[in-house]
Amino acid sequence: MDVSTTHVIKPLTPETFPAWLALAQKHNGVWGGCYCSYFHGDTAQTVKSEYDRATFKQRLVEEGVAHAALVFEGDHAIAWCEYGSPDELPGIYHRKEYDAGEAHPAPWRITCFFVDRDHRRSGVAREALDGALDLIAQAGGGEVVSFPNEVPTDKKTSSSFLHNGTRAMFEKAGFTFERHIGKNKTVVRKTVPARGDD
């Protein structure tokens, strides 16, 4: 990989959606055709069951209720990190177990990563995470919770199973481990200070 290559973070918007869609389509819709729609719920204007997944996602982006940090290399999106409010992203794994132990729900959650197969294991997921945290800071900041996988050190895990990243990556980004939910999921948390546009 050319070390001089510069990556730029852009938010998911109607203008960047075509690049996001191209990345998803390159990988057959991602996670078996999910188009990063699994964690989203219906809105007043858009019901998931009434649209194919790509159209559902596009409608949410147009409504302003689907957020992600996109990592761009030139004109091409090569990764994303999905984030949003609990209202935007209600469909988390182990929801009952998470809710039962959640005394102070965070206003932000990070639910999904995806990295182009040609750029995996090169730190791009961390770039996407940092980009999401920066966009959250610009939006007013606050507590951010996520649910990364606990990856056994003695076992090689395919990145295709790590849709929410790893606990180690989040801890390196300043998140604090709180608890386990389910077999391999964890709850991690970080407070992001608000930041105005520079």
MOFENMO-V944841 format. One record per run of one state. SS is the DSSP state (2 for helix, 1 for strand, 0 for the rest). FROM is the first residue (numbers start at 1). LEN is the number of residues. If there is no record, write none. Layout:
ss=(SS/SS)
from=(FROM/FROM)
len=(LEN/LEN)
//
This chain:
ss=(0/1/0/2/0/2/0/2/0/1/0/1/0/2/0/1/0/2/0/2/0/1/0/1/0/2/0/1/2/0/1/0/1/0)
from=(1/7/12/17/27/48/51/53/64/67/74/76/85/95/101/108/116/117/120/124/139/142/147/149/150/159/162/166/167/173/176/182/185/193)
len=(6/5/5/10/21/3/2/11/3/7/2/9/10/6/7/8/1/3/4/15/3/5/2/1/9/3/4/1/6/3/6/3/8/6)
//
